[in-house]
Amino acid sequence: WSVLVTGALMGAGDVIAQQLVERRGLRGHHGARTLKMVAVGLCFVGPVVGGWYRVLDRLVPGTTKVVAVKKMVLDQGAFAPCFLGCFLAITGAMNGLSAEENWAKVRQDYTDALLTNYCIWPPVQIANFYFVPLQHRLAVVQCVAIIWNCYLSWKANRL
């Protein structure tokens, strides 16, 4: 269920990016781009993030405030940097970039995207790890992430 929600919300983030940020209008909307973002959500973001939360719960069991902070530090210090690089590389490949172009785009966008990530996600993740049961974490994060998905779609598809 949460993987389907992730795909839908990744698509919604792309629609918001195209319509509100890029102001493409309905005629200028790239439906294929939205479908690619849905596919990335279904096939990559949903399964990988959902699996990471299960691994993280095994690595750092419990629900105390200290445990939530430990999980956030692992999530943001280890997982987020790797995940973000993979996300940018996958979207570049799906946009038809050559290996060289894709690597240049990842290098260009990665630091800015990671710093933006650190402005948003640490407080969200502390609350998520402290208050939300494991089976609902991916869905909660993806609801919060609709703005993040909009940013990622804009960043990843800016050629």
Z-matrix of the N, CA and C atoms (Angstrom, degrees):
N
C 1 1.455
C 2 1.531 1 110.84
N 3 1.315 2 116.98 1 -48.81
C 4 1.462 3 119.20 2 -176.37
C 5 1.529 4 111.88 3 -66.95
N 6 1.338 5 118.36 4 -27.43
C 7 1.466 6 120.74 5 176.11
C 8 1.536 7 109.53 6 -67.36
N 9 1.326 8 117.53 7 -39.48
C 10 1.466 9 120.99 8 176.92
C 11 1.526 10 110.79 9 -64.93
N 12 1.324 11 116.56 10 -42.50
C 13 1.460 12 120.97 11 177.26
C 14 1.530 13 109.45 12 -60.75
N 15 1.323 14 116.55 13 -42.57
C 16 1.460 15 120.66 14 179.47
C 17 1.524 16 111.02 15 -60.13
N 18 1.327 17 117.29 16 -46.38
C 19 1.466 18 120.29 17 178.27
C 20 1.520 19 111.83 18 -60.08
N 21 1.324 20 116.41 19 -44.68
C 22 1.468 21 120.15 20 -179.91
C 23 1.529 22 111.14 21 -63.74
N 24 1.318 23 116.74 22 -42.06
C 25 1.456 24 119.68 23 -178.10
C 26 1.526 25 112.49 24 -73.44
N 27 1.323 26 117.39 25 -30.23
C 28 1.470 27 119.77 26 173.02
C 29 1.530 28 109.13 27 -64.65
N 30 1.323 29 116.50 28 -41.91
C 31 1.462 30 120.32 29 176.52
C 32 1.521 31 111.58 30 -63.70
N 33 1.326 32 116.70 31 -42.39
C 34 1.465 33 120.33 32 178.47
C 35 1.523 34 110.75 33 -62.52
N 36 1.317 35 117.01 34 -39.77
C 37 1.461 36 120.30 35 176.91
C 38 1.518 37 111.80 36 -60.61
N 39 1.336 38 116.76 37 -38.74
C 40 1.457 39 120.24 38 178.41
C 41 1.524 40 111.03 39 -68.71
N 42 1.318 41 116.91 40 -40.52
C 43 1.474 42 119.54 41 178.35
C 44 1.530 43 109.48 42 -61.47
N 45 1.325 44 117.12 43 -43.92
C 46 1.461 45 120.78 44 178.39
C 47 1.533 46 110.04 45 -62.49
N 48 1.326 47 116.75 46 -43.06
C 49 1.468 48 119.84 47 178.70
C 50 1.525 49 110.84 48 -59.85
N 51 1.309 50 116.74 49 -45.83
C 52 1.463 51 119.63 50 -177.53
C 53 1.528 52 112.69 51 -70.25
N 54 1.332 53 116.28 52 -38.59
C 55 1.463 54 119.00 53 -173.81
C 56 1.523 55 114.01 54 -88.19
N 57 1.325 56 117.71 55 -41.27
C 58 1.462 57 120.11 56 -175.06
C 59 1.526 58 113.43 57 -96.79
N 60 1.334 59 117.38 58 -36.20
C 61 1.466 60 120.19 59 -177.98
C 62 1.531 61 110.12 60 -87.06
N 63 1.319 62 115.82 61 -53.62
C 64 1.467 63 120.45 62 -177.23
C 65 1.524 64 112.86 63 -85.60
N 66 1.330 65 117.17 64 -14.94
C 67 1.481 66 123.94 65 178.09
C 68 1.529 67 112.31 66 52.20
N 69 1.332 68 115.05 67 51.54
C 70 1.463 69 120.48 68 -178.26
C 71 1.523 70 112.64 69 -76.68
N 72 1.323 71 118.07 70 -26.55
C 73 1.454 72 120.24 71 -173.54
C 74 1.511 73 110.23 72 76.78
N 75 1.323 74 116.13 73 165.66
C 76 1.468 75 120.16 74 -176.53
C 77 1.529 76 111.42 75 -65.15
N 78 1.313 77 117.74 76 -38.24
C 79 1.477 78 120.18 77 179.81
C 80 1.521 79 112.48 78 -68.26
N 81 1.317 80 116.44 79 -30.97
C 82 1.458 81 120.09 80 -178.63
C 83 1.523 82 113.84 81 -93.27
N 84 1.338 83 116.36 82 2.34
C 85 1.467 84 120.33 83 -178.04
C 86 1.529 85 109.95 84 -68.34
N 87 1.321 86 116.39 85 132.83
C 88 1.467 87 121.49 86 177.58
C 89 1.534 88 108.54 87 -94.17
N 90 1.321 89 115.60 88 95.84
C 91 1.460 90 121.06 89 -179.13
C 92 1.518 91 112.28 90 -62.23
N 93 1.324 92 116.84 91 -36.36
C 94 1.468 93 120.26 92 179.97
C 95 1.527 94 110.39 93 -63.38
N 96 1.321 95 116.68 94 -37.48
C 97 1.468 96 120.49 95 178.08
C 98 1.524 97 110.01 96 -63.57
N 99 1.329 98 116.95 97 -43.22
C 100 1.464 99 120.59 98 178.74
C 101 1.520 100 110.10 99 -62.18
N 102 1.325 101 116.76 100 -42.82
C 103 1.469 102 119.87 101 178.94
C 104 1.527 103 111.21 102 -64.28
N 105 1.330 104 117.25 103 -36.26
C 106 1.472 105 120.08 104 176.67
C 107 1.531 106 110.25 105 -63.20
N 108 1.319 107 117.29 106 -41.15
C 109 1.468 108 119.95 107 179.40
C 110 1.526 109 110.65 108 -67.07
N 111 1.321 110 117.67 109 -38.04
C 112 1.469 111 120.77 110 174.88
C 113 1.527 112 108.97 111 -60.71
N 114 1.328 113 116.92 112 -45.58
C 115 1.465 114 120.89 113 179.84
C 116 1.522 115 111.41 114 -61.86
N 117 1.337 116 117.58 115 -41.73
C 118 1.467 117 120.67 116 177.49
C 119 1.532 118 109.43 117 -61.57
N 120 1.324 119 117.20 118 -40.85
C 121 1.468 120 120.59 119 177.60
C 122 1.519 121 112.55 120 -63.83
N 123 1.326 122 116.26 121 -43.78
C 124 1.469 123 120.72 122 -178.34
C 125 1.523 124 113.20 123 -71.47
N 126 1.324 125 116.31 124 -41.14
C 127 1.466 126 120.50 125 -170.94
C 128 1.523 127 114.47 126 -97.93
N 129 1.326 128 117.39 127 -20.71
C 130 1.463 129 119.62 128 -177.40
C 131 1.526 130 111.85 129 -122.47
N 132 1.318 131 118.16 130 -64.54
C 133 1.463 132 121.27 131 -172.72
C 134 1.526 133 111.47 132 -59.90
N 135 1.321 134 117.68 133 -53.23
C 136 1.465 135 120.64 134 -177.52
C 137 1.519 136 113.36 135 -58.17
N 138 1.327 137 118.05 136 -56.18
C 139 1.467 138 118.92 137 -178.91
C 140 1.532 139 113.49 138 -64.10
N 141 1.328 140 117.69 139 -41.44
C 142 1.464 141 120.07 140 -175.85
C 143 1.527 142 111.12 141 -70.06
N 144 1.324 143 117.12 142 -47.29
C 145 1.461 144 119.30 143 -179.18
C 146 1.527 145 110.42 144 -67.59
N 147 1.335 146 116.83 145 -41.83
C 148 1.471 147 119.65 146 177.43
C 149 1.525 148 111.65 147 -60.04
N 150 1.325 149 116.74 148 -43.05
C 151 1.468 150 120.86 149 177.22
C 152 1.524 151 111.65 150 -65.50
N 153 1.320 152 116.99 151 -39.79
C 154 1.463 153 121.13 152 178.32
C 155 1.530 154 110.48 153 -60.14
N 156 1.315 155 117.56 154 -42.85
C 157 1.471 156 119.57 155 -179.95
C 158 1.524 157 111.40 156 -62.25
N 159 1.335 158 116.86 157 -36.74
C 160 1.470 159 119.40 158 177.44
C 161 1.527 160 110.65 159 -67.62
N 162 1.333 161 116.98 160 -43.01
C 163 1.465 162 120.85 161 177.45
C 164 1.521 163 110.35 162 -62.33
N 165 1.299 164 116.64 163 -45.10
C 166 1.463 165 121.88 164 -179.25
C 167 1.528 166 111.43 165 -61.03
N 168 1.323 167 116.97 166 -38.29
C 169 1.470 168 119.92 167 177.81
C 170 1.526 169 111.75 168 -66.54
N 171 1.333 170 116.99 169 -31.43
C 172 1.465 171 119.79 170 176.42
C 173 1.529 172 111.15 171 -76.33
N 174 1.326 173 116.73 172 -38.07
C 175 1.470 174 120.88 173 179.89
C 176 1.522 175 112.30 174 -67.66
N 177 1.323 176 116.30 175 -41.13
C 178 1.465 177 121.84 176 -177.00
C 179 1.530 178 107.35 177 -129.92
N 180 1.326 179 117.33 178 83.38
C 181 1.461 180 119.56 179 -177.68
C 182 1.533 181 111.46 180 -74.81
N 183 1.317 182 114.73 181 153.90
C 184 1.462 183 120.39 182 175.96
C 185 1.511 184 112.37 183 115.58
N 186 1.340 185 114.83 184 175.03
C 187 1.456 186 120.20 185 -175.83
C 188 1.527 187 112.65 186 -137.00
N 189 1.322 188 117.55 187 20.62
C 190 1.462 189 119.26 188 179.87
C 191 1.532 190 109.72 189 -77.31
N 192 1.320 191 115.60 190 170.55
C 193 1.470 192 119.95 191 177.47
C 194 1.529 193 111.03 192 -62.83
N 195 1.319 194 117.13 193 -40.41
C 196 1.472 195 120.72 194 178.79
C 197 1.527 196 110.14 195 -63.16
N 198 1.312 197 117.35 196 -41.96
C 199 1.464 198 121.42 197 178.01
C 200 1.529 199 109.91 198 -62.76
N 201 1.327 200 117.61 199 -42.62
C 202 1.464 201 121.05 200 178.93
C 203 1.528 202 111.03 201 -59.99
N 204 1.320 203 116.75 202 -41.91
C 205 1.470 204 120.57 203 178.11
C 206 1.528 205 110.43 204 -65.66
N 207 1.331 206 117.78 205 -42.72
C 208 1.467 207 120.90 206 178.09
C 209 1.532 208 110.74 207 -60.18
N 210 1.334 209 116.20 208 -43.54
C 211 1.464 210 120.01 209 178.69
C 212 1.520 211 111.09 210 -63.42
N 213 1.332 212 116.85 211 -41.48
C 214 1.458 213 120.35 212 179.01
C 215 1.527 214 110.75 213 -62.63
N 216 1.336 215 117.02 214 -41.93
C 217 1.465 216 120.26 215 -179.77
C 218 1.533 217 110.34 216 -63.21
N 219 1.322 218 117.27 217 -44.14
C 220 1.470 219 119.78 218 176.32
C 221 1.527 220 111.27 219 -64.48
N 222 1.317 221 116.17 220 -43.61
C 223 1.456 222 121.29 221 -178.80
C 224 1.524 223 110.89 222 -61.42
N 225 1.310 224 116.93 223 -48.48
C 226 1.455 225 120.99 224 -175.45
C 227 1.531 226 113.20 225 -83.90
N 228 1.326 227 116.88 226 -27.34
C 229 1.460 228 120.14 227 -178.48
C 230 1.512 229 114.09 228 -87.15
N 231 1.325 230 117.24 229 -32.51
C 232 1.463 231 120.82 230 -176.68
C 233 1.535 232 112.43 231 -110.92
N 234 1.318 233 116.02 232 -52.22
C 235 1.459 234 119.85 233 -173.02
C 236 1.523 235 112.97 234 -74.24
N 237 1.322 236 117.40 235 -50.73
C 238 1.475 237 120.78 236 -173.80
C 239 1.529 238 113.18 237 -56.53
N 240 1.336 239 119.33 238 -46.18
C 241 1.468 240 117.74 239 179.97
C 242 1.535 241 113.20 240 -61.07
N 243 1.317 242 117.34 241 -41.76
C 244 1.473 243 120.98 242 178.98
C 245 1.523 244 111.08 243 -68.14
N 246 1.318 245 115.58 244 -46.82
C 247 1.457 246 121.40 245 -178.36
C 248 1.524 247 110.85 246 -59.52
N 249 1.316 248 116.86 247 -45.52
C 250 1.454 249 120.95 248 -177.33
C 251 1.530 250 111.30 249 -63.96
N 252 1.327 251 117.06 250 -41.73
C 253 1.459 252 119.97 251 176.20
C 254 1.512 253 111.92 252 -60.91
N 255 1.312 254 116.49 253 -43.42
C 256 1.472 255 120.84 254 178.26
C 257 1.522 256 110.93 255 -64.32
N 258 1.333 257 116.89 256 -43.32
C 259 1.457 258 120.56 257 179.30
C 260 1.524 259 110.84 258 -58.32
N 261 1.323 260 116.38 259 -48.58
C 262 1.467 261 119.81 260 -179.48
C 263 1.529 262 111.49 261 -62.69
N 264 1.325 263 117.09 262 -39.93
C 265 1.465 264 120.74 263 179.02
C 266 1.529 265 111.44 264 -67.13
N 267 1.314 266 117.46 265 -40.84
C 268 1.466 267 121.25 266 179.70
C 269 1.521 268 110.62 267 -65.29
N 270 1.328 269 116.96 268 -45.92
C 271 1.468 270 118.46 269 -179.59
C 272 1.536 271 110.83 270 -66.45
N 273 1.327 272 116.93 271 -35.42
C 274 1.461 273 119.11 272 175.87
C 275 1.515 274 111.57 273 -62.53
N 276 1.323 275 116.73 274 -44.21
C 277 1.467 276 121.04 275 178.37
C 278 1.530 277 110.55 276 -63.36
N 279 1.329 278 116.44 277 -40.98
C 280 1.466 279 119.72 278 179.38
C 281 1.527 280 111.83 279 -67.90
N 282 1.321 281 116.70 280 -23.30
C 283 1.461 282 120.58 281 176.93
C 284 1.531 283 112.02 282 -86.84
N 285 1.338 284 116.62 283 4.16
C 286 1.453 285 120.84 284 174.16
C 287 1.517 286 115.36 285 83.56
N 288 1.327 287 117.23 286 16.46
C 289 1.461 288 119.52 287 178.32
C 290 1.528 289 110.21 288 -71.82
N 291 1.307 290 115.84 289 145.06
C 292 1.464 291 119.84 290 173.73
C 293 1.525 292 108.01 291 -69.65
N 294 1.318 293 117.10 292 168.77
C 295 1.465 294 120.33 293 179.92
C 296 1.528 295 110.39 294 -59.10
N 297 1.315 296 117.25 295 -41.62
C 298 1.469 297 120.65 296 -179.69
C 299 1.522 298 111.62 297 -67.26
N 300 1.333 299 116.58 298 -44.84
C 301 1.468 300 120.82 299 178.35
C 302 1.525 301 110.76 300 -63.32
N 303 1.322 302 115.77 301 -40.71
C 304 1.459 303 120.66 302 -178.96
C 305 1.536 304 110.15 303 -64.19
N 306 1.311 305 116.82 304 -45.25
C 307 1.462 306 120.76 305 180.00
C 308 1.528 307 110.39 306 -62.18
N 309 1.335 308 116.99 307 -40.99
C 310 1.467 309 121.20 308 178.55
C 311 1.527 310 110.45 309 -64.64
N 312 1.335 311 117.20 310 -39.74
C 313 1.475 312 121.14 311 179.35
C 314 1.519 313 110.41 312 -67.59
N 315 1.325 314 117.87 313 -42.58
C 316 1.469 315 120.98 314 177.57
C 317 1.529 316 109.18 315 -60.67
N 318 1.313 317 117.22 316 -47.17
C 319 1.476 318 120.60 317 178.96
C 320 1.526 319 111.41 318 -60.01
N 321 1.316 320 116.33 319 -38.95
C 322 1.465 321 121.41 320 -179.14
C 323 1.524 322 112.04 321 -67.38
N 324 1.338 323 117.37 322 -41.49
C 325 1.472 324 121.50 323 -170.95
C 326 1.521 325 114.93 324 -97.15
N 327 1.325 326 117.59 325 -21.17
C 328 1.464 327 121.08 326 -168.70
C 329 1.531 328 113.82 327 -59.89
N 330 1.304 329 118.68 328 -53.13
C 331 1.469 330 120.64 329 -174.12
C 332 1.520 331 111.29 330 -61.70
N 333 1.323 332 117.06 331 -46.22
C 334 1.463 333 120.84 332 178.89
C 335 1.531 334 110.93 333 -60.89
N 336 1.329 335 116.81 334 -44.06
C 337 1.461 336 120.56 335 179.97
C 338 1.536 337 110.86 336 -64.71
N 339 1.327 338 117.12 337 -40.52
C 340 1.465 339 119.89 338 -179.88
C 341 1.526 340 111.09 339 -67.12
N 342 1.322 341 117.64 340 -42.19
C 343 1.467 342 120.24 341 178.16
C 344 1.525 343 111.09 342 -64.62
N 345 1.319 344 117.25 343 -38.93
C 346 1.463 345 120.74 344 175.81
C 347 1.527 346 109.92 345 -64.16
N 348 1.319 347 116.77 346 -41.09
C 349 1.468 348 121.99 347 175.47
C 350 1.525 349 110.56 348 -53.84
N 351 1.333 350 116.75 349 -45.36
C 352 1.466 351 120.90 350 -177.52
C 353 1.520 352 113.07 351 -69.59
N 354 1.314 353 117.99 352 -18.31
C 355 1.472 354 120.78 353 175.15
C 356 1.523 355 111.73 354 -78.55
N 357 1.327 356 116.56 355 -24.04
C 358 1.466 357 121.17 356 -173.13
C 359 1.529 358 112.90 357 -104.67
N 360 1.324 359 117.18 358 -49.85
C 361 1.454 360 121.20 359 -161.90
C 362 1.528 361 118.31 360 -81.46
N 363 1.317 362 122.24 361 -33.64
C 364 1.470 363 118.04 362 -177.92
C 365 1.531 364 114.75 363 -54.31
N 366 1.334 365 120.73 364 -49.78
C 367 1.472 366 117.83 365 179.21
C 368 1.533 367 113.27 366 -66.97
N 369 1.331 368 115.85 367 -35.58
C 370 1.469 369 119.54 368 178.01
C 371 1.524 370 109.67 369 -62.32
N 372 1.322 371 116.74 370 -44.70
C 373 1.460 372 120.11 371 -177.04
C 374 1.527 373 112.64 372 -70.15
N 375 1.310 374 118.75 373 -36.30
C 376 1.466 375 119.40 374 175.93
C 377 1.527 376 109.20 375 -59.29
N 378 1.323 377 117.38 376 -47.93
C 379 1.470 378 120.80 377 178.46
C 380 1.519 379 110.81 378 -62.74
N 381 1.326 380 116.74 379 -42.29
C 382 1.463 381 121.07 380 -179.73
C 383 1.525 382 111.26 381 -61.51
N 384 1.329 383 117.33 382 -46.73
C 385 1.464 384 120.64 383 -178.03
C 386 1.531 385 111.94 384 -71.72
N 387 1.308 386 117.79 385 -25.91
C 388 1.471 387 120.44 386 -177.73
C 389 1.527 388 112.25 387 -87.35
N 390 1.320 389 118.22 388 -41.30
C 391 1.464 390 121.38 389 -171.32
C 392 1.526 391 115.17 390 -102.22
N 393 1.332 392 118.59 391 -24.51
C 394 1.468 393 121.28 392 -168.38
C 395 1.519 394 111.20 393 -104.49
N 396 1.348 395 117.40 394 129.87
C 397 1.474 396 120.05 395 175.98
C 398 1.530 397 110.61 396 -63.23
N 399 1.329 398 115.92 397 150.36
C 400 1.461 399 123.23 398 -175.64
C 401 1.526 400 112.62 399 -48.45
N 402 1.319 401 117.86 400 -45.54
C 403 1.470 402 120.41 401 -173.98
C 404 1.526 403 113.43 402 -67.10
N 405 1.331 404 117.97 403 -14.02
C 406 1.465 405 120.84 404 -179.37
C 407 1.533 406 113.04 405 -109.97
N 408 1.321 407 118.19 406 -2.63
C 409 1.469 408 120.39 407 -174.09
C 410 1.528 409 113.25 408 -63.82
N 411 1.312 410 117.21 409 -44.06
C 412 1.461 411 119.63 410 -179.33
C 413 1.524 412 110.49 411 -61.77
N 414 1.324 413 117.58 412 -44.11
C 415 1.469 414 120.72 413 -179.96
C 416 1.526 415 111.36 414 -64.85
N 417 1.322 416 117.49 415 -42.01
C 418 1.461 417 120.68 416 178.75
C 419 1.523 418 110.12 417 -62.71
N 420 1.331 419 116.01 418 -47.03
C 421 1.460 420 120.05 419 179.96
C 422 1.529 421 110.25 420 -61.13
N 423 1.305 422 118.06 421 -41.40
C 424 1.460 423 120.10 422 -178.79
C 425 1.530 424 111.75 423 -69.06
N 426 1.320 425 118.26 424 -30.55
C 427 1.471 426 119.49 425 173.99
C 428 1.524 427 110.44 426 -66.12
N 429 1.313 428 116.10 427 -44.71
C 430 1.472 429 119.90 428 175.65
C 431 1.528 430 109.50 429 -65.36
N 432 1.306 431 115.74 430 -32.80
C 433 1.463 432 121.30 431 -172.01
C 434 1.516 433 114.42 432 -77.96
N 435 1.312 434 118.93 433 0.45
C 436 1.464 435 117.35 434 -178.04
C 437 1.531 436 110.47 435 -58.58
N 438 1.332 437 117.26 436 -37.95
C 439 1.461 438 120.58 437 176.27
C 440 1.534 439 109.64 438 -70.95
N 441 1.329 440 116.38 439 -41.62
C 442 1.465 441 120.47 440 177.22
C 443 1.524 442 110.46 441 -60.81
N 444 1.337 443 117.08 442 -42.80
C 445 1.458 444 121.03 443 179.06
C 446 1.527 445 110.79 444 -62.76
N 447 1.328 446 116.39 445 -37.38
C 448 1.463 447 120.99 446 176.22
C 449 1.527 448 109.28 447 -60.63
N 450 1.325 449 116.30 448 -47.58
C 451 1.463 450 120.96 449 178.56
C 452 1.537 451 111.04 450 -61.25
N 453 1.336 452 116.63 451 -47.56
C 454 1.468 453 119.96 452 -178.89
C 455 1.524 454 111.49 453 -61.99
N 456 1.317 455 116.65 454 -41.06
C 457 1.462 456 119.62 455 179.68
C 458 1.522 457 110.18 456 -63.44
N 459 1.329 458 116.21 457 -45.12
C 460 1.459 459 119.96 458 178.08
C 461 1.529 460 110.33 459 -60.57
N 462 1.349 461 116.27 460 -47.15
C 463 1.460 462 121.46 461 -177.02
C 464 1.535 463 110.74 462 -64.53
N 465 1.330 464 116.19 463 -46.38
C 466 1.462 465 120.73 464 -175.01
C 467 1.531 466 112.32 465 -70.70
N 468 1.325 467 117.22 466 -27.08
C 469 1.464 468 119.63 467 -174.72
C 470 1.518 469 113.33 468 -104.08
N 471 1.299 470 117.06 469 6.42
C 472 1.463 471 122.15 470 176.22
C 473 1.524 472 107.35 471 -82.23
N 474 1.293 473 117.18 472 103.32
C 475 1.474 474 121.10 473 -175.11
C 476 1.502 475 112.37 474 -99.40
